[in-house]
Amino acid sequence: MATVSLKNIRKVYGNGHTAIHGLNLDIADGEMIVLVGPSGCGKSTSLRMVAGLETISEGDLSIDGVRVNDLEPAQRDIAMVFQNYALYPHMTVAANMGYGLKNQGLPKAEIREKVEKTARVLEIESLLSRKPGQLSGGQRQRVAMGRAIVRNPKVFLFDEPLSNLDAKLRVQMRIEIKRLQREFGTTAIYVTHDQVEAMTLADRLVVMNAGRVEQVGPPLELYEKPATRFVAAFLGSPGMNFVPAVVEGGRLRFADDRSVEMPRHGDAKEGTRLTLGFRPEHLEACGEAEADLVMEVEIVEPLGADTLLYGRVPGHDELLIAKHPGKHRHDRGARVPLRLDRQHLHLFDVDSQRRLND
């Protein structure tokens, strides 16, 4: 187990492109950090710099207080799990799992003991004599995790390890990864573009955008109090709705002349243009007289326990999404009156995109 510290880390490629702009992050011993963001945001590049697979242009990377910028990957005492498993096809599962230990010069008996112990934890004892080609995707991922665990590294690094699995297996493996990380208490850095995966796995989330950190914190804190419009839109499935509004007489007025009172702690001058954000689950069906917004339905998605309504409101071109519990039948073109949950409204500055209310 170990702490990991990234201080003013930058990555600049030879063509002048800056992939990472001054990344600062302190990871506690035994903590699971998840780097999340869209493709190209720099999350995998950051992970590869920790692993030693990418050089660091500027800044200091420390593991357990020791600067490791110039150390080879094998000298950093880390283990990495890749999305493509990276197993040797000609070796058995046991040989794949014990390969790193063999390179360290450990006795065969000790290697066998460590491999069998890890296989029992992962419930793959019956697979030890098989080769990767005889395994399912989920079994291969367990083997790849076992190869990392058996080394007892200071830090686990996961680079989108579940992206090649089907939806059901992803859920199962996500639970398994969290269980194993807690059981072993190993410091872990996990990269994913899947925000559901990120929310469920992380002790703390690091949301990245264009090589910069947008926000760091516990998943629910980021969900409930996103620092920026980007974080608000990225986290949540579906993401947050946004509607332009103008401050008039202590209220927020929409394009169709409907209005709501300013959210708690919302402080803006008369005439200020803002963006009001609210999540799909915070739009409640109501009577016409109580409505803050009236949606014209375009698409209905029945999900069983919930129903998603996609539609538009007057004066706003973007689709809004309302999430209602239970089964709701609405035809295309139906007008649905909706009331905003006053306890869950978010104000964003139009220019800076920063969240304004506490």
PyMOL commands that set and color helices and strands:
alter all, ss='L'
color gray80, all
select helices_A, chain A and resi 43-51+73-75+93-103+108-122+125-127+132-134+137-149+167-184+195-201+219-224+229-234+280-282+288-290+342-344
alter helices_A, ss='H'
color red, helices_A
select strands_A, chain A and resi 4-12+18-27+32-36+58-63+66-67+78-81+155-159+187-192+204-209+212-217+241-248+251-253+259-261+273-278+283-285+293-302+306-312+320-325+335-340+346-349
alter strands_A, ss='S'
color yellow, strands_A
deselect
rebuild
show_as cartoon
